[in-house]
Each structure stands twice: as C-alpha cells, then as structure tokens.
Amino acid sequence: MSVHDPRTWERPTPRAAAYGARSLLPSWRWLAEAIWWVEHAFGRARADARPDEDTRVRIFLIMTAFSVVFCCLALGAARAALLTPQGVVGASANPNAVARADIVDRNGALMAMNANHYNLYVSPSQVWDINLAERSIRRALPRVPADKLREVLRGRSRALVLQGLTPKEKAAIHALALGGVEFEAVDKRIYPLAPSARHLLGRSDTAGKGISGAELAFNDEIRAAGARGESFPLSIDLRVQGVLENELFAAAAAVQAKGAVGVIADATTGEVLGMASWPTSDSKNLAATGNYEMGSVFKTFTIAASLDTGRTDMNSTFDASQPYMVGNRRIKDFHATNQILSLEGVYLHSSNIGTSRMAVELGPQVMRDYFNRLGLLDRAPIELHESVPPRRPVNWEDSTRASMSFGYGIMISPLQMTAATVALVNGGVYRPLTLRRGGTGVEGRRVVSPETSANIRALMRANVLRGSGRSADAQGLRVGGKTGSANKVVNRRYDPRHGVGSFASVFPADGPDSTRRYVVFVLIDEPAVGSQLGGAVAAPVAGRVIDRISGFLGVNRVADPVIPPVAVTQ
C-alpha cells in the first residue's frame, strides 16, 4: 500500500491530534504527516537506540532552518534590487538622503540639487600620535581651522572638526589611514547657478526641509518627487531669468539704488518666468515682501474701472486747465498742460487731475470693488509664503480715492502689481501668479470686459509710442506700458529726495485677446544718481529686457509705425 494510504497510518498521538491532522482536507494531509514525522524523529531514534540517526536529524533540521532563512533573505534582496522604483528609500535609510528632488526650470535646466558631503570627526582617545595626525590632516586639508583641529585632538571626547567635506577631500583624509578619524555622510543642498534666482528658490535646512522661497512653498511636492526619483519643475525660464537679472542689477548698480525688483509673467497662464530682487546680499525677496506706493502706474487701474463701468469712454474729455479741488485740497499735475484732455491725453500726460476726477465720480464702493477684483487689497495669491498683504486705506473718502487714483495712499507688492496688470491685458481675466510649470489650472475670474482690456492695451501702447514710456520701446515688439513715480515718506513727510520709479508693461500689446502676451514689471527703489522718474530709470530696463527675451518666448517682430516726436511727461 502507498504510504499515503490511510489504512497504513499509525494511531496519532495526542500531540499530533493537536495539529488537527484528521480534520485537514486530503490535499493537506501530506503536510500534517511530514510535520508529525519530523517532530517524532528524535523519539524514534532514541527508542531504536540509533543515536547516529538522532544526530543526523538534528544536523538536517539546523541546515534546513538556515537554508530557509538564507532563501528568504536572498529573495528579499533580489526583490528590493529589481522591483523598487528608482529614488525610493528604504524604511531604515536616512530620510534626508534623497528627500529633496532636484529643482529644474521649465525647460529642465538644473536650479537646485542634492550633493553628498561629509563631516569630519575625531575621537582623541583613538589617535596614536596627536602631532602626526595634526600635521597630516592640515597638509591634506589646508582649509581646516588649525585652532579647531588642535582643540579637538587634545580634547577628551569625539568632536566635529569640519563640515562640508567634498568626496575628494574625504578621500584625501581617508588615505592617511589615521586612527580616530571618522566621517559622517550628509546631504547638502546645492544651487549651482547661485546667486541667480536666489530669492525665489529660497533654501532648505540641514534636515532637508524647505524654509523659504520655492523650497518652502513646494516642500511636500519636492520631497515626493525625490522619493520617486524625479525632478520638480518650476515655471521659471532660466534664460529669461538671466536676462532680467543682468539688466536689472546693472541698472540698479549704475544709479546706486537702494533696491530693485523685476517680474516677468505669462499673461495667459499667470506663470512667472522670471523674478529678481536686488541687492542679492539681502535675504528678502522684495518682489513678495516689499510694499511700495508706486505712483502713476495706478492710473491704469483707475481708468480701467471708469471705462468698465461706462462712466468714461475713449472719447471722454477732462478739464485739466486748472487744479482740481477736492474739499480744501488742491490736486495739480506734475507736468501741467493747462488744457482739456482726452482720455488718451490724461494717460499720456499722466494727469493727476484727470484720474482724480474719475475716482471721485466712481465713488467709494465701486472703486473699492474694482481694486479688490484686481487683487490690490489682498496679498498676491502666489505659492510663496513670503507674499505680504498690502497697506490699504481705512476710509475711502473723496480725497483718499483721488490719491489712490495716481498711486498714493496705498502700498502694494510688485507681485500684486504684476498680477493686476496681467488681468487688464489678457482680455480681463484675473489668474493668480504661480511658480508652478503649466499654471495652477484655475480658470480665473473676469474682472473687466474684453473691450476694456483692449482699450487699456491701446492706451499702454500709445504711451510707449508717444508718451512717458518711449524709452521702453523695443523695435518691432509692440511694447505697451505705464510709468510711475512716487516720493517716499521720511519722518512722516513725503521727501522728494527719496523716491521710487516703476514701469508696468506688456508685449505684444496688439492683436486679439488670444494673443500670447507677457507682462514685465520693473521697480527701482531710491536711485541716488540721476532722475527718480519711472520713465528714466525703470522703462529703459524693461525695454532692454523685452528686446533680449522676445526670441526665447517666440514673439515675432513686425515693422513699427513712424511716430512724430512729442514732448515727454511723466
């Protein structure tokens, strides 16, 4: 009979019954039989007086156990090597080792990365010859602090000598074969193009956590991308960024400015293509943290509100022949024309009188509503945590609105100015600015009609052709823009010696709403040399930037119309 024939089975012992052998299905009875046989092998050997078999069984079981364990380990190692996705770290690994993905620009160019560095430690109790160790380490690593090395070598316990050794430096020290010298691997965040894009990138701490800029704004996503072995792309175009920094920093240095800001955005998607803040030695990103009274660039917003409500049209006229009285306050034009101006004339001559009349007519509720729509009353909704809220007026009486109509009485950030300009030139839709490549995916909200947006673009283009923005014109690129100049408050009074010059521009300004357009905003804070007017210090920077980046952005040049020269006012 077969050994698996039930009729040949011995009566099971109580121990075997405990395994439930008789209750198992027939297909599992062989396993129960094998377990029962192995378990009673020792007893059978002793009963039969066969100690050699007892030993062989014990050896067999030990070898079997080791074989099973080895096979499990081998299978686990093979699975980890072959099936684990690239970049995923095991649970027992240092969580900071590959915690942060490389940051790249919209075209894949590297902006931030992790690099292996080492910290050098010394345990004095394990050093055989202190003097020899000191001489050898200093010879192999000249930048090691001599006093620190001497202090650690003559100390009592293990201590850090130097952080941030490169793999080459580590190898040089390791080759000395000195006792008591140890290395601790660390992951260091590297910005290979620093100081380029320094302010917008921000930085991360030694624990691999973002603490400012894009590193903080996208911290979780950067870590997730690193775990997947992928890079994290920003909306920034490093070619555009490089041009912006080059022109802005050179201009700021030339006029010995206190600060300078530049922002370039895609008006269709709200993607930020370039963001620069000067001086680079300052840790603050002035595009997000700086609040400024910006002057006449606000006239664009006031006119847009007046056009959109129907209180003004392109054929309207405004009496600027004499100062405009708001209560006991006299509002004058910086470059008085002393005449009745068309709407275009108000814009080109930057008439405070004209926009003040519009602001008073709009009333507090309507003007507040439009400024709110344009994002001027709240922090710029961008991913950067540093984005600050504006300083806005408490009351909206006639005099306050008149001041706000030409950029006084309200302080906003360059990011707010850029976002509001984007909304007015892209067909009238407000989309949050973003550092995320591809945009936020938000459709946006309508703030003005397409007709109002088209009229604003026409006014901006006219101002570059015939008004205060002529120094921003770039051949064939149909630039439009508005200059702004404002005195700053010093000791509670506006001081003409301390001012801000700015320029908000769009290119190309012509074409239908579907045209791909770009907004360039430039601000120069307290230039110490030459004029402080926006047309003199900010508009030329924007023009040079636009001229250089148009090719990167695929904007074609067309023949410019011939425009007769006219007097320039701010």
C-alpha positions in Angstrom: 0.0 0.0 0.0 1.0 3.6 -0.5 2.5 5.5 2.5 -0.4 7.9 2.0 -3.0 5.2 2.3 -5.0 6.0 5.4 -5.1 2.3 6.3 -1.3 2.3 6.9 -1.4 5.3 9.3 -0.4 4.7 13.0 -2.8 5.9 15.5 -2.0 9.6 16.1 -0.7 10.7 19.4 -2.4 13.5 21.3 0.3 15.9 20.2 -0.4 15.1 16.5 -4.1 15.4 17.1 -3.4 18.9 18.4 -2.3 19.9 14.9 -5.7 18.9 13.6 -4.3 16.4 11.1 -7.5 14.4 10.9 -9.6 17.5 10.2 -7.5 18.7 7.3 -8.6 18.3 3.7 -7.0 15.4 1.9 -4.8 17.8 -0.2 -3.1 19.0 3.0 -2.7 15.6 4.8 0.8 15.0 3.5 2.0 18.2 5.2 0.5 17.1 8.5 2.1 13.7 8.1 5.5 15.3 7.4 5.3 17.6 10.5 4.3 14.7 12.7 7.2 12.5 11.3 9.8 15.2 11.9 8.5 16.0 15.4 8.8 12.4 16.5 12.1 11.6 14.7 14.1 12.2 17.9 11.9 9.9 19.9 12.0 7.1 17.4 15.8 7.4 17.2 16.2 7.1 20.9 13.7 4.3 21.1 15.5 2.3 18.5 18.9 3.0 20.1 20.2 4.8 17.0 21.9 7.9 18.3 23.7 8.5 14.9 20.3 8.9 13.3 19.4 11.3 16.0 22.5 13.4 15.2 21.9 13.3 11.5 18.3 14.5 12.0 19.4 17.4 14.2 22.0 18.5 11.7 19.4 18.2 8.9 17.0 20.4 10.7 19.6 23.0 11.5 20.7 23.1 7.9 17.1 23.3 6.7 16.4 26.2 9.0 19.5 28.1 7.8 18.6 27.4 4.2 15.1 28.7 4.6 16.4 31.9 6.3 19.0 32.4 3.6 16.5 31.9 0.8 14.1 34.4 2.3 16.9 37.0 2.7 18.1 36.4 -0.9 14.6 36.7 -2.3 14.0 39.9 -0.3 17.3 41.4 -1.6 16.5 40.5 -5.1 13.0 42.0 -4.9 14.4 45.2 -3.5 17.1 45.5 -6.2 14.8 44.6 -9.1 11.4 45.9 -8.2 11.9 49.0 -6.0 11.4 52.2 -8.1 14.3 54.4 -8.6 14.8 57.0 -5.9 12.7 55.3 -3.2 14.4 55.0 0.1 14.0 52.0 2.4 12.5 52.5 5.8 15.8 52.0 7.5 17.7 54.6 5.4 18.4 58.2 6.4 15.2 60.0 5.5 17.2 63.1 4.4 19.4 61.2 2.0 17.2 61.6 -1.1 14.4 63.5 0.5 14.5 66.5 -1.9 14.2 66.3 -5.6 16.3 68.4 -8.0 14.6 71.6 -8.9 14.7 72.5 -12.6 13.3 75.3 -14.7 10.5 74.9 -17.2 13.0 73.5 -19.8 14.7 71.1 -17.5 17.8 73.2 -16.6 19.1 72.5 -13.2 18.4 75.1 -10.4 18.9 73.1 -7.2 20.3 69.7 -6.3 21.5 67.5 -3.5 25.2 66.6 -3.2 27.0 64.2 -0.9 29.2 65.9 1.6 30.9 64.7 4.7 31.5 66.0 8.2 34.9 65.2 9.7 35.0 63.9 13.3 38.0 63.0 15.5 38.0 60.7 18.6 41.1 61.7 20.5 41.3 58.5 22.6 41.9 56.5 19.4 44.6 58.8 17.9 48.0 57.3 18.4 50.2 60.3 17.6 48.4 63.6 18.0 51.2 65.7 16.5 51.5 63.5 13.4 47.7 63.5 13.0 47.6 67.3 13.2 50.3 67.8 10.6 48.9 65.1 8.2 45.3 66.5 8.4 46.4 70.1 7.8 48.6 69.0 4.9 45.8 67.0 3.2 43.0 69.6 4.1 44.5 73.1 4.2 41.2 74.8 4.8 40.7 73.0 8.2 40.7 75.6 11.0 44.0 75.0 12.8 42.8 76.1 16.2 39.7 73.9 16.0 41.7 70.9 14.9 44.2 71.3 17.7 41.4 71.7 20.3 39.6 68.6 19.2 42.8 66.5 19.0 43.6 67.4 22.6 40.1 67.1 23.9 38.5 64.2 25.8 35.7 63.1 23.5 34.7 62.7 19.9 34.0 66.1 18.3 33.3 67.7 15.0 36.3 69.3 13.2 34.9 70.5 9.9 31.6 70.3 8.0 31.0 70.0 4.3 33.9 68.0 3.0 33.7 67.1 -0.6 34.2 63.4 -1.7 37.7 64.4 -2.9 38.6 65.9 0.4 37.2 63.0 2.3 39.3 60.6 0.2 42.4 62.6 0.9 41.9 62.4 4.6 40.9 58.7 4.4 44.1 57.9 2.6 46.1 59.0 5.6 44.9 55.9 7.5 44.8 57.7 10.8 43.2 56.1 13.8 40.3 58.0 15.4 39.4 59.9 12.2 35.7 59.4 11.2 33.3 60.7 8.6 29.6 61.3 8.7 27.8 61.5 5.4 25.4 64.4 5.0 23.2 65.5 2.1 23.8 69.2 1.2 21.5 71.4 -0.9 23.4 72.9 -3.8 22.3 75.8 -6.0 24.7 75.5 -9.0 23.8 78.9 -10.5 23.8 80.9 -7.3 23.2 83.7 -6.8 20.9 83.5 -9.8 17.3 83.0 -8.7 18.5 83.0 -5.1 15.5 84.8 -3.7 12.7 82.9 -5.5 14.4 79.5 -4.8 14.8 80.1 -1.1 16.6 77.4 0.8 16.2 74.3 2.9 17.6 73.4 6.3 20.1 70.7 7.2 17.1 68.3 8.0 16.0 68.5 4.3 13.0 70.8 5.0 12.3 73.9 2.9 12.4 77.1 5.0 11.9 79.9 2.4 11.1 80.6 -1.3 10.1 77.8 -3.6 11.8 75.3 -1.4 9.2 76.0 1.3 6.3 76.7 -1.0 6.6 73.3 -2.7 8.2 71.4 0.2 5.9 68.4 0.2 5.9 68.1 -3.6 9.7 68.3 -3.8 10.1 65.6 -1.2 7.5 63.4 -3.0 9.3 63.9 -6.3 12.6 63.0 -4.8 11.1 59.8 -3.4 10.0 58.9 -6.9 13.4 59.7 -8.4 12.0 62.6 -10.4 12.9 66.3 -10.6 10.5 69.1 -9.7 10.0 71.8 -12.4 9.2 75.5 -11.8 7.6 77.9 -14.2 10.9 79.9 -14.4 12.8 80.1 -17.7 16.4 80.4 -16.7 17.2 82.2 -20.0 14.6 84.9 -19.2 15.7 84.9 -15.5 19.3 85.5 -16.6 18.4 88.5 -18.8 16.2 90.0 -16.2 18.9 89.8 -13.5 21.6 91.0 -15.9 19.7 94.2 -16.9 18.1 94.9 -13.5 21.2 94.5 -11.4 23.4 96.6 -13.8 20.8 99.4 -13.8 20.4 99.3 -10.0 24.2 99.5 -9.5 24.6 102.3 -12.1 22.1 104.6 -10.2 23.2 103.4 -6.8 19.7 102.3 -5.9 18.6 101.1 -2.5 16.8 98.2 -4.1 15.3 96.9 -7.4 12.7 94.4 -8.4 11.8 92.8 -11.7 9.0 90.3 -12.5 8.1 88.7 -15.8 4.9 86.7 -16.2 2.9 84.9 -18.9 -0.3 86.9 -19.2 -2.2 83.8 -20.5 -1.4 81.4 -17.7 -0.1 83.5 -14.8 3.2 81.6 -14.8 6.1 83.6 -13.5 9.0 83.3 -16.0 11.5 85.5 -14.1 11.6 87.1 -10.7 14.6 89.1 -9.5 15.4 91.1 -6.3 18.4 93.4 -5.7 20.7 93.6 -3.8 21.4 89.8 -3.8 23.1 90.1 -0.5 19.7 90.8 1.1 17.8 87.7 2.1 14.4 89.4 1.4 12.6 88.7 -1.9 11.4 92.3 -2.5 9.0 91.1 -5.2 7.0 89.4 -2.5 7.9 91.3 0.7 8.3 94.8 -0.5 5.3 97.2 -0.2 5.6 100.5 -2.2 3.5 103.5 -3.1 4.0 103.2 -6.9 2.7 106.4 -8.3 1.1 106.8 -11.8 1.1 103.1 -12.7 -2.1 103.1 -10.7 -3.7 105.3 -13.3 -4.2 102.2 -15.4 -6.4 100.7 -12.8 -8.4 103.8 -12.2 -9.1 104.3 -16.0 -9.9 100.6 -16.4 -12.6 100.9 -13.6 -14.0 104.1 -15.2 -14.1 102.5 -18.7 -15.6 99.2 -17.5 -18.5 100.9 -15.6 -19.3 103.1 -18.6 -18.6 106.4 -16.8 -15.9 107.0 -19.3 -15.2 106.0 -22.9 -12.3 106.6 -25.3 -13.9 109.9 -26.4 -14.4 111.4 -23.0 -12.6 114.6 -22.1 -11.4 116.0 -18.8 -10.7 119.6 -17.7 -7.1 119.8 -16.6 -6.8 123.5 -17.3 -6.6 124.3 -13.6 -6.0 122.5 -10.3 -8.8 120.2 -9.1 -10.3 120.9 -5.7 -11.3 118.0 -3.5 -12.6 119.7 -0.4 -9.8 122.0 0.7 -7.2 120.0 -1.2 -5.7 121.2 -4.5 -4.7 118.5 -6.9 -2.2 119.5 -9.6 -0.5 117.8 -12.5 3.3 117.2 -12.3 3.6 118.4 -15.9 0.6 120.7 -16.2 -0.8 121.1 -19.7 -3.4 123.6 -18.5 -5.9 122.3 -21.0 -8.9 120.0 -21.6 -7.5 116.5 -22.2 -8.9 113.4 -23.9 -8.8 110.1 -22.1 -5.7 109.3 -24.1 -4.2 112.7 -23.2 -4.9 112.0 -19.5 -2.9 108.7 -19.8 -0.1 110.0 -21.9 0.4 113.2 -19.9 -0.1 111.3 -16.7 -2.7 113.8 -15.4 -3.4 113.5 -11.7 -6.3 115.8 -12.3 -7.9 113.6 -14.8 -7.7 110.4 -12.8 -8.8 112.2 -9.6 -12.0 113.3 -11.4 -12.6 109.7 -12.4 -12.0 108.4 -8.8 -14.4 110.9 -7.3 -17.1 110.0 -9.8 -16.6 106.3 -9.3 -17.5 106.6 -5.6 -16.1 104.5 -2.7 -18.0 101.3 -3.3 -17.3 101.0 -7.0 -13.6 101.9 -6.7 -13.1 99.5 -3.8 -14.8 96.8 -5.8 -12.6 97.1 -8.8 -9.4 97.4 -6.7 -10.5 94.3 -4.9 -11.2 92.5 -8.2 -7.7 93.3 -9.3 -6.1 91.8 -6.2 -4.9 95.2 -4.9 -6.4 94.8 -1.4 -5.1 91.4 -0.5 -1.7 89.6 -0.7 -0.7 88.3 -4.0 -2.1 84.7 -4.3 1.1 83.0 -5.2 2.7 79.9 -3.6 5.4 81.9 -1.9 4.8 82.2 1.9 6.7 85.5 1.9 3.9 87.3 0.0 2.8 90.1 2.2 -0.6 91.9 2.4 -0.8 95.5 1.1 -1.1 98.6 3.3 -4.5 99.9 2.3 -6.6 102.9 3.5 -9.1 102.6 6.2 -11.6 105.1 4.7 -12.4 105.7 1.1 -13.4 109.3 1.1 -13.0 111.5 -2.0 -9.5 112.8 -1.1 -8.2 109.3 -0.4 -9.6 107.9 -3.7 -8.1 110.8 -5.6 -4.7 110.0 -4.1 -5.1 106.3 -4.8 -6.0 107.1 -8.5 -2.4 108.1 -9.1 -0.7 105.6 -6.8 -0.5 107.3 -3.3 -2.3 106.3 -0.1 -1.9 102.5 -0.9 1.2 100.3 -0.8 1.3 97.1 -2.7 4.0 94.5 -3.6 5.5 94.1 -7.1 3.7 90.7 -7.3 0.4 92.4 -6.8 1.2 95.0 -9.5 2.2 92.3 -11.9 -0.9 90.2 -11.3 -3.2 93.2 -11.7 -1.5 94.2 -15.0 -1.8 90.6 -16.2 -5.6 90.7 -15.7 -6.0 94.0 -17.5 -4.1 93.0 -20.7 -5.1 89.3 -21.2 -8.7 90.0 -22.0 -9.8 90.9 -18.5 -9.4 87.7 -16.5 -7.6 87.6 -13.2 -5.4 84.5 -12.8 -3.2 84.0 -9.7 0.5 84.2 -10.4 2.3 80.9 -10.0 5.7 79.3 -9.9 4.2 76.0 -11.0 5.1 75.0 -14.5 1.9 74.8 -16.6 0.0 77.2 -14.3 -2.4 76.5 -11.5 -5.1 75.1 -13.7 -7.5 77.7 -12.3 -9.7 79.3 -15.0 -9.6 82.6 -13.3 -12.3 85.2 -12.7 -13.4 88.0 -15.0 -12.6 91.5 -13.6 -13.2 93.7 -16.7 -14.7 93.2 -20.1 -12.7 92.2 -23.2 -13.4 95.6 -24.6 -12.0 97.4 -21.5 -8.9 95.2 -21.7 -8.4 96.0 -25.4 -8.7 99.8 -24.7 -6.2 99.5 -21.8 -3.7 97.8 -24.2 -4.3 100.5 -26.7 -3.6 103.2 -24.2 -0.4 101.4 -22.9 0.9 101.1 -26.5 0.2 104.8 -27.2 2.1 105.7 -24.1 5.2 103.9 -25.3 4.9 105.3 -28.8 4.1 108.9 -27.8 4.2 109.3 -24.0 6.4 108.8 -21.0 7.2 105.2 -21.8 9.1 105.8 -25.1 12.4 104.6 -23.6 10.9 101.1 -23.2 10.1 100.7 -26.9 11.8 97.6 -28.4 11.9 97.6 -32.2 9.0 95.5 -33.7 7.8 94.1 -30.4 4.7 96.4 -29.9 5.5 97.2 -26.3 2.9 99.0 -24.2 3.3 100.3 -20.7 2.8 102.9 -18.0 5.4 104.7 -16.0 5.1 105.5 -12.3 7.0 107.7 -9.9 6.3 108.3 -6.2 8.1 110.1 -3.3 8.6 108.1 -0.2 7.6 109.1 3.4 10.6 110.1 5.5 10.0 111.4 9.0 6.2 111.4 8.3 6.5 113.6 5.3 6.9 112.9 1.6 10.5 113.6 0.7 11.3 114.3 -3.0 14.9 113.1 -2.4 13.7 109.6 -1.7 11.6 108.1 -4.5 10.5 105.0 -6.4 10.4 104.7 -10.2 8.5 101.9 -11.8 7.2 100.7 -15.2 4.4 98.1 -15.9 4.5 96.8 -19.4 3.0 94.3 -21.8 4.2 92.9 -25.2 2.9 92.4 -27.7 0.2 94.9 -27.0 -1.7 94.5 -30.2 -3.7 91.6 -31.6 -6.8 89.8 -30.3 -7.3 88.5 -26.7 -6.0 85.1 -27.7 -2.5 86.5 -28.5 0.2 85.2 -26.2 1.4 88.2 -24.2 3.9 88.8 -21.4 4.0 91.3 -18.6 7.3 92.9 -17.5 7.3 95.0 -14.3 10.4 96.9 -13.1 10.8 98.9 -10.0 13.9 100.9 -8.9 13.9 102.0 -5.2 15.6 105.2 -4.3 18.0 105.7 -7.1 20.8 108.1 -5.9 22.2 109.1 -9.2 20.2 110.9 -11.9 16.4 111.0 -12.2 14.0 109.1 -10.0 11.2 109.1 -12.6 9.9 105.8 -13.8 10.4 106.8 -17.5 14.1 107.5 -16.8 15.1 104.6 -14.5 12.6 101.7 -15.0 11.2 101.9 -18.5 14.7 101.6 -20.2 15.4 98.4 -18.2 12.1 96.9 -19.3 12.7 97.8 -22.9 16.2 96.1 -22.9 14.8 93.0 -21.2 11.9 92.7 -23.7 14.3 93.1 -26.6 16.5 90.3 -25.4 13.9 87.8 -24.2 11.5 88.0 -27.2 13.3 85.4 -29.1 13.2 82.9 -26.2 9.4 83.4 -26.0 8.7 83.2 -29.7 7.4 86.7 -30.1 7.9 87.8 -33.7 8.9 91.4 -34.7 6.9 93.5 -37.1 7.6 96.8 -38.7 6.9 99.8 -36.3 4.9 102.8 -37.5 6.6 106.1 -37.9 5.6 108.4 -35.0 6.4 112.1 -34.9 8.3 113.2 -31.7 6.4 114.9 -28.9 7.3 116.3 -25.5 7.6 113.6 -22.8 5.9 114.0 -19.5 5.8 111.6 -16.6 
